Amino acid sequence: MKTYLPKVNLDQRKWHVVDADGAVLGRLAAQVANILRGKDTPVYTPHLDAGDFVVVVNAEKVRVTGKKETNKRFMTYSGWKGGERYRSVAELRAKHPERLITHAVKGMIPKNRLGRVLLTKLKVYKGPAHPHAAQTPEPLKAAS
């Protein structure tokens, strides 16, 4: 008996739009990561890209629970001596709120070539407008 490998049809990928207004960051990221990987489809295979595109709007209105707004810190490193920089969630939300969601989703997908391809299908926007109306994304309720 041979193992069945599904043919991934790239033309049948759907687009989903998620409104992050009031959604908890971790729950939203888990839901988006599952859609990007294709875990919600019947042809899911761990080593294939069978997922859909996801557009997240209102990234600045995402919620974090507990004291994460002030206590959780994100580290970036420039590569130079003394180039470490730490930013809290509040600082990151003020400057680049879309990076909050991107960073959370990035931690929930594989850390390999497939994961880097999956991350290109995630589009995050600060406000309620997005330039993907031509793809006719279907609205998806964010997990709260």
N, C-alpha and C positions, 0 to 999 in steps of 0.2 A: 504494500500500500504506500502510495506516495503522499507526501505532505502537500496540502493545498496552499498555494501562495496566491493571494488576490492580485489582480491587475489594478493598479492605482490609476484611475482616470483623472488626469489633471484638469480636464475641462469641466468636470462635475463638482468642483470645489465650491462650497457655499461661502458666503460672507455673512458674518454675524456682527451686530452692533450692540455693545453693552454700555449702559449708562452707569457710571461708577458713583453717582450721587448718593451718598449715605451708605454705600456698601462697605463691608469690612474688608480691609486690604488682603489678608491671607485667604479668606474664603473666595474672594473674587479672583485672586491669582490662581488658586487651585482649579476653579471652574474654567478659566481661560486656558490653562496649561492642558487640561484634558481635551478641550476642543482642538487646540493646536496639534496635539499628538494624534488625535483621531480615536481616542478611547471611547467616545460616544457612538462610534459607527460599528456596524457588524463586521467590517473587514479589517479591524484593527490588527496590526502586526507590529511588534516592538521595533523591528529594524527598518520599517518603511515609513515614509511620510504620507500618511493617509488622512491628515487633518484638514481643517478648514481655516479660512482667514478670520481674524477677529479684530474689530475696531472698537477701542475703548474711548469713550468721550467723558468729559467732566472729570478728568483725572485729579484736579485740585480739590475735589469734594469727597474724596475717598476717606473713610474713617479708619483709625487705628484704636485698639482697645488698651485699657490700662494706662500706664505712664510712658508708653512708647513714643508719644509725641515729643517728649523732652529727653528721655533716657536712652532710647535706641539711637545708635550712631552708625553712619556709613563711612567707610574709609576708602579714600582714593589715593593712589600713589603715582607721582609723575615720573618716577624712574631716577630722579636726582636725589642726592643726599639731602635729608631734611624735607623731602617732597611729600611726606604723608600729610593728608588733610582729612579731618573728621568733621562730619556735618550731621546735625540732628535731623529728625523727620520734619520738624517745623522749618528749619532752614532750607532743606531740600524742597519742601512743598512751596516755599516762597519763590524760589528761583526756577526749579525744573520739576514740576509735579509729575510729569509723565515718567520720569526716571524712577519714581517710587514703584509704580506698577511694573515697569519693565524689569527692574531689579528683582522684584518678588516672583515674577513669572520665570525669569531666567534661572532662579534657584530651584524651580520645580520641573525643569526639563533636563534631558540627558546632557552631560558635559562632554560632548564629542561633536563630530562633524554634523550628525543628524540634528543635534540640538541647536547648532548655529543656523542651520537651514530653517528649522521650526521658528526660531525667533524672528526671522525676516517676515513671517506672516502675521506678526503682531503689529498693529498700528495704534498708537496711543496719542490722544490729543487733549490739550488743556481745557478747552471750552466745549460747548455743545455742538459746534460745527465741525464737519470733516469733509474732505474732498473725495469721498468714495461713494457718492450717490449713484454714479453710473453703474456700479456693481450691484445695485439693489440689495443692500444688506438687510437681513431680516432681524428684527429686534429680539433680544434675548434678555430675560430677566436675570439680574445679578443676584447671586446668593447673598443674603444679608445676615 
